Amino acid sequence: MSACIFPGRFQPFHNGQLLVVKGMIKSCSRSVIVICCGADDQMGSDDLFTSDQIREMISAALLAEDIVDAEIVIVYDCDEDEEWLDKIIEAADNPDSPTIWSGNENVLALAEAQGIASKKISLVPGHVSKEIREMIKSGDRGWMEKMPAGAIDVVMDWKEGKRE
């Protein structure tokens, strides 16, 4: 069983990441989105959203696109990179031939070092999570053009204090 595994923080989930998920669905028999977050679900200083909010954001975005065959799992950080990658593979139910999809060179190198197939994804210009977070924080509504419809609703509710 081939499985595409897309790990990331998804702070927030944006249109570039949605394109990756669509590509995975076309290419693999299983598509697994892995939300990577701090140990014990601790938010980093640059994070805006909890893992549950991110899961809700991704789920809403996929539903808006009629994507029902992608799995979403959460994996917490650990001290060793190799252990982290093992946890990602385990969270995807230990597929026989996983392929890690990432635009992060460190993740790709880690997969290669452990003999796991990888696919380098191309980043979409103008769709950088850090920049989108800054737009959300500053009140620049341009962030809405960079995120899928379902995810926008989750962020709007969060901004209005409807979601904790």
N, C-alpha and C positions, 0 to 999 in steps of 0.2 A: 504494500500500500504506500503510494507516494504521498507525502504531506508537505505542503508549503507552510512554513512557520515564520510569522512576521512579528518579531519582538520590538517593543518600543514603549516609551513613556506616554505618548499620545497626549501631551499637555499643550494644546488640545488636539483632538482628532480633526484633521483638515482634509481638503479636497485632494491633495497630493497623496496622502495615505489611502484615501478611498480608491484612487486609481491603482495603487499597489494591490489592494484587496481584490479588485475586479480582475487584474491580471493573474493573480493566484488562482482564482476560481476557474479561469479558462485553462490553466496549465496543470493543475494538480487534482488528484482525486479527493484530497482533504485540504482545507484551508483553515489554519489556526492563527488567530491574532492573540499575541501574548502581551498583556499589559504588565510592564515591569515597574515595580514601585519599591519604595524603601522598605527596609526590614520592619516587620510588624506594621506595615501600612503607614509608616511615618512619612509625612510629606516633606520633600526637600524645600529649601528656602526659595527656590524658583518655581515651585509647583503652585498651581491655582486650584487643581481639582483632586479629589480623592479617587482611589481606584474604583469605587462604586459609581462615582459620577462619570468617570471615563468609560466604564462598561456601559452605562446608560447612554452616553453620548454615541459610542460606536454602535450599539444596538439600534438606536433611533435612526442613525444615518444609514445603516444597512437596510432597515425596514423600509425607509423612504425610497430606497433604490430597488426594492423587491429582492434583496439578497438574503436568502434564508439558510444557505448551506455553509456559512462560515462560523467557526466556533470561536468563542472568546474565553480566555482563561487569564488568571492573575498569577504572577510569580513574584515573590519577594526577593530583594537583594540578599546576597550573602558575601562572606569575606573573600572567597576565591572565585576568580572568573570562570575557571573550569567547572566548579560546582554549580555556578549560576547557569551555565549552558546546559549542564546535565539536568537541572531542574526544569529548564525550558522544554527539553526533549521529553522528560517525564510527564510534564503537564499536558503535552500533546499526545499522551498515551503511548509513548515509545514506538513511533512508527518505524517500519523496516527501513525506509529510505527517505529520511527527512531532508529537506532543503531549507536552509535559513535564508530568508529574504531580508536584506538590510542595506541601508545607505551608509551605515556606520563602519568605517574601515576596521576599527578595533573588533567589532563583532564578527566581521567577515574573516579576519585573521584568526580569531579564536576558533571559529568553526573549522577553518582549514587545518589548524594545528591539531584539532581533535578528529580529523578525518571525516568531517561532516560536510556534505555538499552545501554550497552557498550560491546565492544569486545577488549580484550588486544591483540595487535599484537606482534609478536616476531620480535625483531630486527635482521637484517642479519649481522653477524660478518663482520667487515671491511667496512661496509656501514653506516658511520656516517657523516651526512651533514657537521659538523664542520671540520672534517678531510679532506673531499673532497674539501671544500672551501680553506683550507690551501694548499692543493696540487695544486689547480688552481692558487692561488696567487703566489706560489713559482716557478711555471713552471714545477712541477713534472707531467709528462704526464700520470702517473699511474691513475689519476682521470678518464681517458677515459674508463678504464676497469670497472668502478663502476657506469657508467651512461648508460641509453638506447640510442640507435643510434640517434633518432631524437633530443633528448636533447643535445647530444654532438655537433650537428651542430649549435644549438642556442648559446651554450657557445663559440664555436670556432669563430663564427661571432662576438660575444661580445668582445672576446679577441682581435680580429683584428680590432675593432672599427667600424664594419659594422652595429652595433645596438647600440642605445643609451638607 
